[in-house]
């Protein structure tokens, strides 16, 4: 008996696009294959026109920490 794996359509599209572009999220976002039926719904469309050099990891880390508001979480748990 084979084991079934249930995934959503979104997960399938994401995985297909990532495999197609070598698991590079920037390559997916900047994909030039407009004739692909998945092109309009590909993941990482917000990265179109950007490269990894456009991002500052320290700023991104701080933005995530600010969004998480760990102090608030600690106060709620404490």
N, C-alpha and C positions, 0 to 999 in steps of 0.2 A: 504494500500500500504506500502511495506517495504522500508526502506531507504537503499540506497546502499552506501557502503564505498569502495573507491578505494585505494588499497595499492599495492605497488610494490612487486615483488617476493623477493627482498632483505629484505624488511620490514617483510614479512611473515616468512622468514627463521629466521631472528633475533628474532622475537616474539616467534616462536615455540621453538627455542633453549633456550631462556631465561626462558620460562615457564617450560620447561623440567628440567632445572637445578636450579629451585627455585629463578629465577631472580638474580642470582649471576654471574656477568660477568667473574670472575676468574674461577668459576666452568665450565662455558661454554668453556672458552679458554683451560681448562685442561680436557675437557671431554674425558673419556676413552672408549666411545661407538663407536669404529672405524667401527662397522658393520652398524651404522646408515647412511643412504644415504646422510644425510646433514652434516656429520662429516667433509668432506673436504672443505665445504664452510661455516662452522659455524662462527659466529662472534667472535671476540676477540682471534683469533688464535695466535696473537702476544704475548698473555699472557701465552702461554703454558710454563709450567715449572716455573711459577712465582706465588707469593702469594701477598696479599696486603702489607705484611711486607717488600717486596722488593722495595717499593716506598716511597719516602720522600715527603709528601704533600707540604711542604714549597718549595722544589725544583720544584715540578710540577707546583705549582701556579706561581712561578717566570718564568718558561719556557713559560707558557701560556701568561703571561703579556708581556714577551719579544717578543713572536710571534705576539701578537696583536699590539705592538708598539703604545700604546695609545698616546704617545707624538706626533707621526706623525699624527694620526687621529685628535687630538686637533688642531694642526697647520693647517690642511686642513679645518677644520670647522671654525676656528677663523679668 
